[in-house]
Amino acid sequence: MASAAKLYTPEVLGLATGLAAWPLDPAMPLQGTARSQSCGSTLAISLTVDGAGAICALGLRAQACAVGQASAAIFARAATGRTRADLARSAEAIAGWLAGGAPMPDWPGLAAIAPAAAYPARHGAILLAWKAALAALPTA
């Protein structure tokens, strides 16, 4: 099992504190939440999308470990311009990677939390932003 020092690197902690750059905005038209079954972490998201359904703006509020917060910041950095279909594919690819049956997906910055793949209890927190966004975005 990987050590906690390897899990909570300065990069992960920096990402976690950087999440403040995307404050939750209840005035945005789309809202979603997600909760990790494994650790109880939660994330709320607010979104605005364009006419094609691509994310234009977002805000987040995470009540999660540093890994969950770092993952949310990684999500926020690259979510603009992505659609519900893009996020669903990414969430599925990340879940497959965390389960150990797939390579690391091509989501910018994901390598920063790669050591967390060795901690199954963190997997739910890693996926929170994707799950909350999918809950917020219309399906049609």
N, C-alpha and C positions, 0 to 999 in steps of 0.2 A: 504494500500500500504506500502511496506517495506521502511525503511528509507535509505537514501544515505549512512549513516555511516555503516549500515549493509551490503550494497552492496560493498562499496569500503573498504574492510577489509585490514589489513596489508598483509594477505596472497595473496589476489588478486593483490595488488600493487606490491608485491614481484614477483609474477608470471609474471606480465606485464613487469617489468624491466628485468626479466630473459630471455625474448624472444630474447635478444641480443645474446644468446648462439647459435642461429640458423640463421646466416646471409644469406640473399638471395644470391644465387650463379648463375649468368646468364650462367655459363659454364656447369651447369648440363643439361642433355638432355631433361628433361621434365619440362615444365613451365605452370603455370595456374594462373588465377586470379578469384576473386569473389568480388561482391559488395553487401552490404546490402541495400535492397529497403527501409527498415524502417528508417535507420539513415545515410546512405551514406558512412559508413565505407568500406574500401577496404583491401584486402589482396592479396599479390602475393606469390606464392610458386615455389620453384625449387626442383626437385626430381631426384633421381637416383634409379632405380629398378634392382633387380637381374633377372635371367633367368625365374623365376617363377612369376615375376611381383610383388614381395614383395618389399616394400620400404627399401632401404639400407641407403640412406642419404637424408637430406632435408634442405632447407633454407627457411626463411620466411621474409616478410616485411609487417608489418601491419600499416595501417593508420586508427586506430580505438580507441575507448574508452578503458579505463583500463580493462573493462570486456572482450571486444573483444581480446585485447592483451593477457590477462590471459588465455582465452580459447585457443588461438593459441599456447601458451606455453604448456598447458595441452595436446593438440593434438600432439605437437612435441615430448614431452616426451615419448609418447606411440605409435607413428606411425611406427617406424622401425619394419620391419617384417610383416606389414599388407599389404594386397592386395586391389585392387579396390573393390572387392566384400565385404571385411571386412569393408572398409570405408563407402560403400553405406549402409550396414546394420546399422552401428553405426550412421550415419547421420540421417537415418530414425528413429531410436530409440530416438535420442536426440530431434529431431523435435517433436515426439510424447510426450515426457516428457515435453518439453517446452509448448506444447499446453494444457497440463494438463490432458491428457488422458492415460498416461502411467507412470510406475515407472521410477526413475532415472536409466539410462543405466549403464552398468558395464564398464565404461571407466575410467582408473586410474586417480584420481585427480579431477574428475568432481564435486565432492562435494564442492570444494572450491568456485565454482561459482553458487551453488544451489540457493542462494538468488536472483540471476538475473532472475530466472524463473518467479518471480513476476513482472518483468518489460518487457512487450511485445516489447517495442521499442529496447530492447537489444538482442532479440532472433536472429535477422539476424546477428548481430556481433558475437554471440556465434558460429554460424554455418559456419563462413567464411572459416576457415582452411579446414574443410571437403569438402565444396563446391569447393574451389580452387584446392584441391588435386584431386577430382573427375574430374574436368575440365582438369587437367594435365595428368591424367593416361589414357592410351589407353583403349578402350572399349572391345577390343578382344585380 
